[in-house]
Amino acid sequence: MEELPKLLKEEGVTIVGDMETHEYGKFGWILDNDGNKIELWEPIDQAFL
């Protein structure tokens, strides 16, 4: 999840804000071509996998 925003930005994807890390996962946000905000989530807790 830490490398994904860098790769997406290189491809021209708009990154919204900074990645956040919480006890239950890492989160990041991007905009699609229509301007819709999309949340990216990488779970940390094994219960979410």
N, C-alpha and C positions, 0 to 999 in steps of 0.2 A: 504494500500500500504506500510505502514511502517513496518508491521509485515511480509509481504509476502517474502521479500528477506531473512529474518532470517529462515523462514520455508523451503524455497527452498534450502538454503545452508545446512541445516540439512539433507536434502534428497540427497545431493551430487551435486546439480546444481551449475555451475560456475557463480558467480556474477561478472559483469563487471562494475567497477567504483562504485561511490556512487549515491544514490538517489538524484535527483534534484527536487526542488520545484519552480514552476513558477506561475505567476498569472492565468494561464489557466490549470494547473494541475501538478501532480507529475509524475516523470519519473524514471524508473529503467531499467537496461539491464541485460540480462542473455545470456548464450550460450546454444544452444541445443546440442544433442549428436553428431551432424555432424559438430559442431563448428560454426554454423550460429548464428549471434547476433540477439537477439529478444528484441524489445523495449516493456516495460510494461508501460501503461499510465492510470492514474486515474484522470479523469477530475474534476476540481473544479467548473468552471462556469456552472450554470444550463443550459445554452444554449447548452452545449456539451453533456448533459445527454440524 
